[in-house]
Amino acid sequence: MPASYAETYFPVLIQILIAIAVAGGMIGASALLGRRVRDPVKLSPYESGMKPVGNARERFSVKYYLVAMVFILFDIEAIFLYPWAVVYRELKLFAFFEMLLFIVLVLCGFFYIWKKGVLDWSIDQRRNQSEDKRRAA
């Protein structure tokens, strides 16, 4: 058992220093050993396999942001599962029902957004929306 505050956090400090050294070593080795080929294809921005065309300040669909928020919510749910798993044996059946309630509430939200069509990214739907906008204009 560590006797002082410094002894408690010394292994963490060593791990951070090793991580910084490994990251710096990899970047340095890449800079020293890597080939430097400059061509238009390599220097062009990568847009998920598509050629970048148009203005970078293009408007995005609201669905893009809704899906991003859904992913954040499910990440937060996963973060809440870790402390629950740590104290599960101490709290026994109470912890089980609390997490069951939490997961049911999250699933209710998931089914709600599913029914609203937030997760539907089909090409036909986008095509229909763009045709509706053209007709309205």
DSSP file (Angstrom, degrees, kcal/mol; ACC not computed):
  #  RESIDUE AA STRUCTURE BP1 BP2  ACC     N-H-->O    O-->H-N    N-H-->O    O-->H-N    TCO  KAPPA ALPHA  PHI   PSI    X-CA   Y-CA   Z-CA
    1    1 A M              0   0    0      0, 0.0     7,-0.1     0, 0.0     2,-0.0   0.000 360.0 360.0 360.0 130.4    0.0    0.0    0.0
    2    2 A P        -     0   0    0      0, 0.0     6,-0.0     0, 0.0     3,-0.0  -0.335 360.0-156.9 -63.6 141.6    1.4    3.4   -1.0
    3    3 A A        +     0   0    0     -2,-0.0     2,-0.3     1,-0.0     3,-0.0   0.760  69.2  34.9 -91.5 -27.7    2.4    5.5    2.0
    4    4 A S  S  > S-     0   0    0      1,-0.1     4,-1.3     0, 0.0    -1,-0.0  -0.777  81.5-109.4-127.3 170.2    2.2    9.0    0.4
    5    5 A Y  H  > S+     0   0    0     -2,-0.3     4,-1.5     1,-0.2     3,-0.2   0.884 117.6  53.1 -62.9 -40.9    0.2   10.9   -2.2
    6    6 A A  H  > S+     0   0    0      1,-0.2     4,-0.9     2,-0.2    -1,-0.2   0.879 106.5  52.2 -65.3 -38.8    3.1   10.9   -4.7
    7    7 A E  H  4 S+     0   0    0      1,-0.2    -1,-0.2     2,-0.2    -2,-0.2   0.799 105.2  57.5 -68.0 -27.9    3.5    7.1   -4.5
    8    8 A T  H  < S+     0   0    0     -4,-1.3     4,-0.3     1,-0.2    -1,-0.2   0.920 116.2  32.0 -68.2 -43.7   -0.2    6.6   -5.2
    9    9 A Y  H  X S+     0   0    0     -4,-1.5     4,-2.1     1,-0.2    -1,-0.2   0.400  92.0  94.8 -98.6   2.4   -0.1    8.5   -8.5
   10   10 A F  H  X S+     0   0    0     -4,-0.9     4,-2.4     1,-0.2     5,-0.2   0.913  84.7  50.9 -61.6 -44.2    3.4    7.6   -9.6
   11   11 A P  H  > S+     0   0    0      0, 0.0     4,-2.3     0, 0.0    -1,-0.2   0.874 109.7  51.5 -61.8 -34.1    2.3    4.6  -11.7
   12   12 A V  H  > S+     0   0    0     -4,-0.3     4,-2.3     2,-0.2    -2,-0.2   0.918 109.6  49.6 -66.5 -42.3   -0.2    6.8  -13.5
   13   13 A L  H  X S+     0   0    0     -4,-2.1     4,-2.4     1,-0.2    -1,-0.2   0.915 110.6  50.0 -61.4 -43.8    2.5    9.4  -14.2
   14   14 A I  H  X S+     0   0    0     -4,-2.4     4,-2.5     1,-0.2    -1,-0.2   0.916 110.3  50.4 -61.6 -43.1    4.7    6.7  -15.6
   15   15 A Q  H  X S+     0   0    0     -4,-2.3     4,-2.4     2,-0.2    -2,-0.2   0.898 110.6  49.2 -63.5 -40.5    1.9    5.4  -17.8
   16   16 A I  H  X S+     0   0    0     -4,-2.3     4,-2.4     2,-0.2    -1,-0.2   0.918 111.7  49.0 -64.4 -43.2    1.2    8.9  -19.2
   17   17 A L  H  X S+     0   0    0     -4,-2.4     4,-2.4     1,-0.2    -2,-0.2   0.897 111.5  49.0 -64.1 -40.3    4.9    9.4  -19.9
   18   18 A I  H  X S+     0   0    0     -4,-2.5     4,-2.7     2,-0.2    -1,-0.2   0.912 110.9  50.8 -65.4 -41.5    5.1    6.1  -21.7
   19   19 A A  H  X S+     0   0    0     -4,-2.4     4,-2.5     2,-0.2    -2,-0.2   0.910 111.7  47.2 -62.5 -42.4    2.0    6.9  -23.8
   20   20 A I  H  X S+     0   0    0     -4,-2.4     4,-2.7     2,-0.2     5,-0.2   0.907 112.9  49.5 -64.6 -41.8    3.4   10.3  -24.8
   21   21 A A  H  X S+     0   0    0     -4,-2.4     4,-2.5     2,-0.2    -2,-0.2   0.906 112.2  47.2 -64.9 -42.0    6.8    8.7  -25.7
   22   22 A V  H  X S+     0   0    0     -4,-2.7     4,-2.4     2,-0.2    -2,-0.2   0.935 114.2  46.7 -65.9 -45.4    5.1    6.0  -27.8
   23   23 A A  H  X S+     0   0    0     -4,-2.5     4,-2.3     1,-0.2     5,-0.2   0.930 115.1  46.4 -62.4 -45.3    2.9    8.5  -29.6
   24   24 A G  H  X S+     0   0    0     -4,-2.7     4,-2.7     1,-0.2    -1,-0.2   0.892 111.5  52.2 -63.6 -39.8    5.8   10.8  -30.2
   25   25 A G  H  X S+     0   0    0     -4,-2.5     4,-2.7    -5,-0.2    -2,-0.2   0.900 110.0  48.2 -63.4 -41.0    8.0    7.9  -31.4
   26   26 A M  H  X S+     0   0    0     -4,-2.4     4,-2.2     2,-0.2    -2,-0.2   0.922 113.9  45.8 -66.8 -42.9    5.4    6.8  -33.9
   27   27 A I  H  X S+     0   0    0     -4,-2.3     4,-2.1     2,-0.2    -2,-0.2   0.914 115.0  48.1 -65.5 -41.8    4.9   10.3  -35.3
   28   28 A G  H  X S+     0   0    0     -4,-2.7     4,-2.2     2,-0.2    -2,-0.2   0.913 111.8  48.8 -64.5 -43.1    8.7   10.8  -35.5
   29   29 A A  H  X S+     0   0    0     -4,-2.7     4,-3.0     1,-0.2     5,-0.4   0.887 111.2  50.9 -64.6 -38.3    9.3    7.5  -37.2
   30   30 A S  H  X S+     0   0    0     -4,-2.2     4,-1.8    -5,-0.2    -1,-0.2   0.900 111.3  47.9 -64.7 -40.2    6.5    8.2  -39.7
   31   31 A A  H  < S+     0   0    0     -4,-2.1    -2,-0.2     1,-0.2    -1,-0.2   0.874 119.3  39.1 -69.0 -36.5    8.1   11.6  -40.4
   32   32 A L  H  < S+     0   0    0     -4,-2.2    -2,-0.2    -5,-0.1    -1,-0.2   0.896 128.2  28.5 -80.3 -41.4   11.5   10.2  -40.9
   33   33 A L  H  < S+     0   0    0     -4,-3.0    -3,-0.2    -5,-0.2    -2,-0.2   0.651  95.6 102.2 -98.3 -17.9   10.7    6.9  -42.7
   34   34 A G  S  < S-     0   0    0     -4,-1.8     2,-0.2    -5,-0.4    -4,-0.0  -0.329  72.8-113.4 -74.0 149.4    7.6    7.7  -44.6
   35   35 A R        -     0   0    0      1,-0.1     2,-0.6    -2,-0.0    -1,-0.1  -0.530  17.9-144.9 -78.4 147.1    7.5    8.5  -48.3
   36   36 A R        +     0   0    0     -2,-0.2     2,-0.6     2,-0.1    -1,-0.1  -0.752  29.6 164.8-115.4  83.4    6.5   12.0  -49.3
   37   37 A V        -     0   0    0     -2,-0.6     2,-0.6     2,-0.0    -2,-0.0  -0.888  17.9-162.9-102.2 120.1    4.6   11.6  -52.5
   38   38 A R        +     0   0    0     -2,-0.6    -2,-0.1     4,-0.1     3,-0.0  -0.908  25.9 143.3-106.2 117.7    2.7   14.8  -53.5
   39   39 A D     >  -     0   0    0     -2,-0.6     4,-1.9     1,-0.1     5,-0.2  -0.971  59.1-106.9-146.0 161.8   -0.1   14.3  -56.1
   40   40 A P  H  > S+     0   0    0      0, 0.0     4,-0.8     0, 0.0    -1,-0.1   0.834 116.4  53.4 -60.9 -33.8   -3.5   15.9  -56.6
   41   41 A V  H >4 S+     0   0    0      1,-0.2     3,-0.6     2,-0.2    -3,-0.0   0.928 110.7  45.6 -68.1 -43.4   -5.4   12.7  -55.5
   42   42 A K  H 34 S+     0   0    0      1,-0.2    -1,-0.2    -3,-0.2     4,-0.1   0.840 114.1  49.1 -68.8 -32.2   -3.5   12.4  -52.2
   43   43 A L  H 3< S+     0   0    0     -4,-1.9    -1,-0.2     2,-0.1    -2,-0.2   0.574  90.5  97.9 -85.7  -9.0   -3.9   16.1  -51.4
   44   44 A S  S << S-     0   0    0     -4,-0.8     2,-0.0    -3,-0.6    -5,-0.0  -0.514  85.4-100.1 -78.7 149.3   -7.6   16.2  -52.1
   45   45 A P        -     0   0    0      0, 0.0     2,-0.6     0, 0.0    -1,-0.1  -0.364  32.4-123.6 -68.2 147.4  -10.0   16.0  -49.1
   46   46 A Y        -     0   0    0      5,-0.1     2,-0.2    -4,-0.1     5,-0.1  -0.825  26.7-178.3 -95.6 123.4  -11.6   12.6  -48.5
   47   47 A E  B >   -A   50   0A   0      3,-0.7     3,-1.6    -2,-0.6    -1,-0.1  -0.527  66.1 -70.6-121.3  62.9  -15.4   12.7  -48.4
   48   48 A S  T 3  S-     0   0    0      1,-0.3     3,-0.1    -2,-0.2    -2,-0.0   0.856 100.4 -49.0  56.2  39.7  -16.5    9.1  -47.6
   49   49 A G  T 3  S+     0   0    0      1,-0.3     2,-0.3     0, 0.0    -1,-0.3   0.469 116.6 110.5  83.9   1.2  -15.4    7.8  -51.0
   50   50 A M  B <  S-A   47   0A   0     -3,-1.6    -3,-0.7     3,-0.0    -1,-0.3  -0.814  77.2-103.5-109.7 150.6  -17.2   10.5  -53.0
   51   51 A K        -     0   0    0     -2,-0.3     2,-0.7    -3,-0.1    -5,-0.1  -0.543  39.7-118.0 -69.5 129.9  -15.6   13.3  -55.0
   52   52 A P        +     0   0    0      0, 0.0     2,-0.3     0, 0.0    -1,-0.1  -0.584  48.6 160.6 -73.9 115.3  -15.9   16.5  -53.0
   53   53 A V        +     0   0    0     -2,-0.7     2,-0.1     2,-0.1    -3,-0.0  -0.955  34.4  22.2-131.6 151.9  -17.9   18.9  -55.1
   54   54 A G  S    S-     0   0    0     -2,-0.3     2,-0.2     3,-0.0     4,-0.0  -0.319  97.5 -29.3  92.0-173.8  -19.8   22.1  -54.1
   55   55 A N    >   -     0   0    0      1,-0.1     3,-0.9    -2,-0.1    -2,-0.1  -0.567  43.1-140.0 -82.9 140.9  -19.6   24.5  -51.3
   56   56 A A  T 3  S+     0   0    0      1,-0.3    -1,-0.1    -2,-0.2    -2,-0.0   0.660 100.2  66.0 -73.2 -15.6  -18.3   23.4  -47.9
   57   57 A R  T 3  S+     0   0    0      2,-0.0    -1,-0.3     0, 0.0     2,-0.1   0.010  73.7 143.2 -95.3  28.9  -21.0   25.5  -46.2
   58   58 A E    <   -     0   0    0     -3,-0.9     2,-0.2     1,-0.1    -4,-0.0  -0.365  55.8-107.4 -67.8 146.3  -23.8   23.4  -47.6
   59   59 A R        -     0   0    0     -2,-0.1     2,-0.3     1,-0.0    -1,-0.1  -0.523  30.6-144.9 -76.8 141.9  -26.8   22.9  -45.4
   60   60 A F        -     0   0    0     -2,-0.2     2,-0.1     1,-0.1    -1,-0.0  -0.738  24.3 -98.9-103.0 155.1  -27.3   19.5  -43.9
   61   61 A S    >>  -     0   0    0     -2,-0.3     4,-0.8     1,-0.1     3,-0.8  -0.367  26.8-122.5 -67.1 150.0  -30.6   17.8  -43.2
   62   62 A V  H 3> S+     0   0    0      1,-0.2     4,-2.2     2,-0.2     3,-0.3   0.817 110.7  68.1 -62.7 -30.0  -32.0   17.9  -39.7
   63   63 A K  H 3> S+     0   0    0      1,-0.2     4,-2.7     2,-0.2    -1,-0.2   0.848  91.7  60.6 -60.3 -33.5  -32.0   14.1  -39.7
   64   64 A Y  H <> S+     0   0    0     -3,-0.8     4,-1.8     1,-0.2    -1,-0.2   0.934 108.8  41.9 -58.4 -46.3  -28.2   14.2  -39.7
   65   65 A Y  H  X S+     0   0    0     -4,-0.8     4,-2.3    -3,-0.3    -2,-0.2   0.854 112.2  54.7 -71.8 -35.0  -28.2   16.1  -36.4
   66   66 A L  H  X S+     0   0    0     -4,-2.2     4,-2.1     2,-0.2    -2,-0.2   0.920 109.2  47.2 -64.2 -43.0  -30.9   13.9  -34.9
   67   67 A V  H  X S+     0   0    0     -4,-2.7     4,-2.3     2,-0.2    -2,-0.2   0.894 110.3  53.5 -65.6 -38.3  -29.0   10.8  -35.7
   68   68 A A  H  X S+     0   0    0     -4,-1.8     4,-1.9    -5,-0.2    -2,-0.2   0.911 109.3  48.4 -61.5 -42.0  -25.9   12.3  -34.2
   69   69 A M  H  X S+     0   0    0     -4,-2.3     4,-2.4     2,-0.2    -1,-0.2   0.874 108.8  54.1 -66.3 -36.2  -27.8   13.1  -31.0
   70   70 A V  H  X S+     0   0    0     -4,-2.1     4,-2.3     2,-0.2    -2,-0.2   0.917 107.6  50.1 -63.9 -42.8  -29.1    9.6  -30.9
   71   71 A F  H  X S+     0   0    0     -4,-2.3     4,-2.0     1,-0.2    -1,-0.2   0.907 110.1  50.6 -62.4 -40.2  -25.6    8.2  -31.0
   72   72 A I  H  X S+     0   0    0     -4,-1.9     4,-2.3     1,-0.2    -2,-0.2   0.916 109.1  51.8 -63.1 -41.9  -24.5   10.5  -28.2
   73   73 A L  H  X S+     0   0    0     -4,-2.4     4,-2.1     1,-0.2    -2,-0.2   0.910 110.2  47.7 -61.8 -41.9  -27.5    9.3  -26.1
   74   74 A F  H  X S+     0   0    0     -4,-2.3     4,-2.0     2,-0.2    -1,-0.2   0.824 109.4  53.9 -71.6 -28.7  -26.6    5.7  -26.6
   75   75 A D  H  X S+     0   0    0     -4,-2.0     4,-2.0     2,-0.2    -1,-0.2   0.907 108.2  50.0 -66.1 -40.7  -23.0    6.4  -25.7
   76   76 A I  H  X S+     0   0    0     -4,-2.3     4,-1.9     1,-0.2    -2,-0.2   0.895 108.0  53.7 -64.2 -38.5  -24.2    8.0  -22.5
   77   77 A E  H  X S+     0   0    0     -4,-2.1     4,-1.1     1,-0.2    -1,-0.2   0.926 107.9  50.1 -60.1 -43.5  -26.3    4.9  -21.8
   78   78 A A  H  X S+     0   0    0     -4,-2.0     4,-0.9     1,-0.2     3,-0.3   0.870 107.3  54.5 -63.7 -35.9  -23.2    2.8  -22.2
   79   79 A I  H >< S+     0   0    0     -4,-2.0     3,-0.5     1,-0.2    -1,-0.2   0.879 105.9  52.6 -65.2 -36.6  -21.3    5.0  -19.8
   80   80 A F  H 3X S+     0   0    0     -4,-1.9     4,-1.1     1,-0.2    -1,-0.2   0.736  99.9  64.1 -70.9 -21.4  -24.0    4.5  -17.2
   81   81 A L  H 3X S+     0   0    0     -4,-1.1     4,-2.2    -3,-0.3    -1,-0.2   0.823  93.2  62.5 -71.8 -29.7  -23.7    0.7  -17.6
   82   82 A Y  H <X S+     0   0    0     -4,-0.9     4,-1.6    -3,-0.5    -2,-0.2   0.958 105.3  41.1 -65.0 -53.1  -20.1    0.6  -16.3
   83   83 A P  H  > S+     0   0    0      0, 0.0     4,-1.8     0, 0.0    -1,-0.2   0.873 114.2  55.4 -64.1 -32.1  -20.6    2.0  -12.8
   84   84 A W  H  X S+     0   0    0     -4,-1.1     4,-0.6     1,-0.2    -2,-0.2   0.920 106.4  50.2 -62.9 -42.5  -23.8   -0.1  -12.5
   85   85 A A  H  < S+     0   0    0     -4,-2.2     4,-0.4     1,-0.2     3,-0.3   0.832 107.9  54.7 -65.4 -31.1  -21.8   -3.3  -13.4
   86   86 A V  H  < S+     0   0    0     -4,-1.6     3,-0.3     1,-0.2    -1,-0.2   0.902 118.0  32.3 -69.5 -40.6  -19.2   -2.4  -10.7
   87   87 A V  H  X S+     0   0    0     -4,-1.8     4,-1.9     1,-0.2     3,-0.3   0.311  88.5 104.7 -99.8   9.0  -21.8   -2.1   -7.8
   88   88 A Y  H  X S+     0   0    0     -4,-0.6     4,-1.9    -3,-0.3     7,-0.2   0.895  79.5  49.7 -59.3 -43.5  -24.2   -4.8   -9.1
   89   89 A R  H  4 S+     0   0    0     -4,-0.4    -1,-0.2    -3,-0.3    -2,-0.1   0.822 111.1  50.0 -68.3 -29.7  -23.2   -7.4   -6.6
   90   90 A E  H  4 S+     0   0    0     -3,-0.3    -1,-0.2    -4,-0.2    -2,-0.2   0.886 118.1  36.8 -75.0 -37.9  -23.5   -5.1   -3.7
   91   91 A L  H >< S+     0   0    0     -4,-1.9     3,-1.3     1,-0.2     4,-0.4   0.638  87.6 177.9 -91.9 -15.3  -27.0   -3.8   -4.6
   92   92 A K  T 3X  +     0   0    0     -4,-1.9     4,-1.5     1,-0.3     3,-0.3  -0.215  65.2   4.2  54.2-123.8  -28.3   -7.2   -5.9
   93   93 A L  H 3> S+     0   0    0      1,-0.2     4,-2.2     2,-0.2    -1,-0.3   0.808 127.9  60.4 -67.8 -31.7  -31.9   -7.2   -7.0
   94   94 A F  H <> S+     0   0    0     -3,-1.3     4,-2.2     1,-0.2    -1,-0.2   0.928 105.7  48.1 -59.6 -45.6  -32.4   -3.5   -6.5
   95   95 A A  H  > S+     0   0    0     -4,-0.4     4,-2.3    -3,-0.3     5,-0.2   0.866 108.9  54.9 -64.6 -36.5  -29.6   -2.7   -9.0
   96   96 A F  H  X S+     0   0    0     -4,-1.5     4,-2.2     1,-0.2    -1,-0.2   0.948 111.2  42.8 -62.4 -48.6  -31.2   -5.1  -11.5
   97   97 A F  H  X S+     0   0    0     -4,-2.2     4,-2.3     2,-0.2    -2,-0.2   0.851 112.3  53.9 -69.4 -33.8  -34.6   -3.4  -11.4
   98   98 A E  H  X S+     0   0    0     -4,-2.2     4,-2.1    -5,-0.2    -1,-0.2   0.934 113.0  42.9 -63.6 -45.3  -33.1    0.0  -11.5
   99   99 A M  H  X S+     0   0    0     -4,-2.3     4,-2.8     2,-0.2     5,-0.2   0.856 111.0  55.8 -70.8 -33.4  -31.1   -0.8  -14.6
  100  100 A L  H  X S+     0   0    0     -4,-2.2     4,-2.3    -5,-0.2    -1,-0.2   0.926 109.3  46.9 -61.6 -44.3  -34.0   -2.6  -16.2
  101  101 A L  H  X S+     0   0    0     -4,-2.3     4,-2.3     2,-0.2    -2,-0.2   0.908 112.2  50.7 -62.6 -42.6  -36.1    0.6  -15.7
  102  102 A F  H  X S+     0   0    0     -4,-2.1     4,-2.2     1,-0.2    -2,-0.2   0.925 112.1  46.0 -61.4 -46.2  -33.3    2.7  -17.2
  103  103 A I  H  X S+     0   0    0     -4,-2.8     4,-2.6     1,-0.2    -1,-0.2   0.870 110.6  53.4 -68.1 -36.5  -33.0    0.4  -20.3
  104  104 A V  H  X S+     0   0    0     -4,-2.3     4,-2.2    -5,-0.2    -1,-0.2   0.918 109.7  48.6 -63.5 -42.4  -36.7    0.3  -20.8
  105  105 A L  H  X S+     0   0    0     -4,-2.3     4,-1.9     2,-0.2    -2,-0.2   0.909 112.5  47.7 -64.0 -41.4  -36.8    4.1  -20.8
  106  106 A V  H  X S+     0   0    0     -4,-2.2     4,-2.2     1,-0.2    -2,-0.2   0.910 111.9  50.2 -65.8 -41.0  -33.9    4.3  -23.3
  107  107 A L  H  X S+     0   0    0     -4,-2.6     4,-2.9     2,-0.2     5,-0.2   0.851 106.0  56.3 -66.5 -33.6  -35.6    1.7  -25.5
  108  108 A C  H  X S+     0   0    0     -4,-2.2     4,-2.0     2,-0.2    -1,-0.2   0.928 109.3  46.4 -61.6 -43.6  -38.9    3.7  -25.4
  109  109 A G  H  X S+     0   0    0     -4,-1.9     4,-2.3     2,-0.2    -2,-0.2   0.895 111.6  51.8 -63.5 -39.8  -37.0    6.6  -26.7
  110  110 A F  H  X S+     0   0    0     -4,-2.2     4,-2.0     1,-0.2    -2,-0.2   0.932 110.9  46.4 -62.5 -47.0  -35.3    4.5  -29.4
  111  111 A F  H  X S+     0   0    0     -4,-2.9     4,-2.6     1,-0.2    -1,-0.2   0.853 110.1  55.6 -65.8 -33.3  -38.7    3.1  -30.6
  112  112 A Y  H  X S+     0   0    0     -4,-2.0     4,-2.0    -5,-0.2    -2,-0.2   0.952 110.9  42.2 -62.1 -49.9  -40.1    6.6  -30.6
  113  113 A I  H  X>S+     0   0    0     -4,-2.3     5,-2.1     1,-0.2     4,-0.6   0.819 112.9  55.1 -69.6 -27.7  -37.4    7.9  -32.9
  114  114 A W  H ><5S+     0   0    0     -4,-2.0     3,-0.9    -5,-0.2    -1,-0.2   0.932 109.4  46.2 -66.8 -45.5  -37.7    4.7  -35.0
  115  115 A K  H 3<5S+     0   0    0     -4,-2.6    -2,-0.2     1,-0.2    -1,-0.2   0.839 108.1  57.1 -65.9 -32.8  -41.4    5.3  -35.5
  116  116 A K  H 3<5S-     0   0    0     -4,-2.0    -1,-0.2    -5,-0.2    -2,-0.2   0.646 115.1-118.4 -72.3 -14.3  -40.8    9.0  -36.3
  117  117 A G  T X<5S+     0   0    0     -3,-0.9     3,-1.1    -4,-0.6    -3,-0.2   0.646  71.4 135.6  87.7  16.1  -38.5    7.8  -39.1
  118  118 A V  T 3 <S+     0   0    0     -5,-2.1    -4,-0.2     1,-0.2   -51,-0.1   0.849  74.8  48.4 -64.6 -33.1  -35.3    9.5  -37.8
  119  119 A L  T 3  S+     0   0    0     -6,-0.6     2,-0.8    -5,-0.1    -1,-0.2   0.429  86.5 102.7 -88.5   1.2  -33.3    6.3  -38.6
  120  120 A D    <   +     0   0    0     -3,-1.1   -57,-0.0     1,-0.1    -1,-0.0  -0.768  34.1 161.6 -91.7 108.6  -34.6    5.9  -42.1
  121  121 A W        +     0   0    0     -2,-0.8    -1,-0.1     4,-0.0    -3,-0.0  -0.081  19.8 152.9-113.8  31.3  -32.0    7.1  -44.6
  122  122 A S     >  -     0   0    0      1,-0.1     4,-1.6     4,-0.0     5,-0.1  -0.266  50.3-129.8 -67.5 150.6  -33.3    5.4  -47.7
  123  123 A I  H  > S+     0   0    0      1,-0.2     4,-2.6     2,-0.2     5,-0.2   0.870 106.2  58.7 -68.0 -37.3  -32.6    7.0  -51.0
  124  124 A D  H  > S+     0   0    0      1,-0.2     4,-2.5     2,-0.2    -1,-0.2   0.899 105.1  49.8 -60.5 -40.9  -36.3    6.8  -52.1
  125  125 A Q  H  > S+     0   0    0      2,-0.2     4,-2.3     1,-0.2    -1,-0.2   0.919 111.9  47.3 -65.9 -42.4  -37.3    9.0  -49.1
  126  126 A R  H  X S+     0   0    0     -4,-1.6     4,-2.4     1,-0.2    -2,-0.2   0.902 112.0  50.8 -64.6 -39.7  -34.7   11.6  -49.9
  127  127 A R  H  X S+     0   0    0     -4,-2.6     4,-2.1     1,-0.2    -2,-0.2   0.914 110.3  49.3 -63.6 -42.7  -35.7   11.6  -53.5
  128  128 A N  H  X S+     0   0    0     -4,-2.5     4,-2.3     1,-0.2    -2,-0.2   0.894 110.8  50.3 -64.0 -39.6  -39.3   12.1  -52.6
  129  129 A Q  H  X S+     0   0    0     -4,-2.3     4,-2.1     2,-0.2    -2,-0.2   0.910 110.4  48.8 -66.0 -41.2  -38.5   15.0  -50.3
  130  130 A S  H  X S+     0   0    0     -4,-2.4     4,-1.9     1,-0.2    -1,-0.2   0.876 111.5  50.2 -67.8 -34.6  -36.4   16.7  -52.9
  131  131 A E  H  X S+     0   0    0     -4,-2.1     4,-2.2     2,-0.2    -1,-0.2   0.894 109.1  52.1 -67.8 -38.3  -39.2   16.3  -55.4
  132  132 A D  H  X S+     0   0    0     -4,-2.3     4,-1.9     1,-0.2    -2,-0.2   0.890 109.1  50.1 -62.5 -39.1  -41.7   17.8  -52.9
  133  133 A K  H  X S+     0   0    0     -4,-2.1     4,-1.5     2,-0.2    -1,-0.2   0.895 109.9  50.5 -66.5 -39.7  -39.4   20.8  -52.4
  134  134 A R  H  < S+     0   0    0     -4,-1.9    -2,-0.2     1,-0.2    -1,-0.2   0.898 110.9  48.7 -65.7 -39.5  -39.2   21.4  -56.1
  135  135 A R  H  < S+     0   0    0     -4,-2.2    -1,-0.2     1,-0.2    -2,-0.2   0.876 110.4  51.4 -66.6 -36.8  -42.9   21.2  -56.5
  136  136 A A  H  <        0   0    0     -4,-1.9    -1,-0.2     1,-0.2    -2,-0.2   0.789 360.0 360.0 -71.7 -26.8  -43.5   23.6  -53.7
  137  137 A A     <        0   0    0     -4,-1.5    -1,-0.2    -5,-0.1    -2,-0.2   0.466 360.0 360.0 -81.7 360.0  -41.0   26.2  -55.1
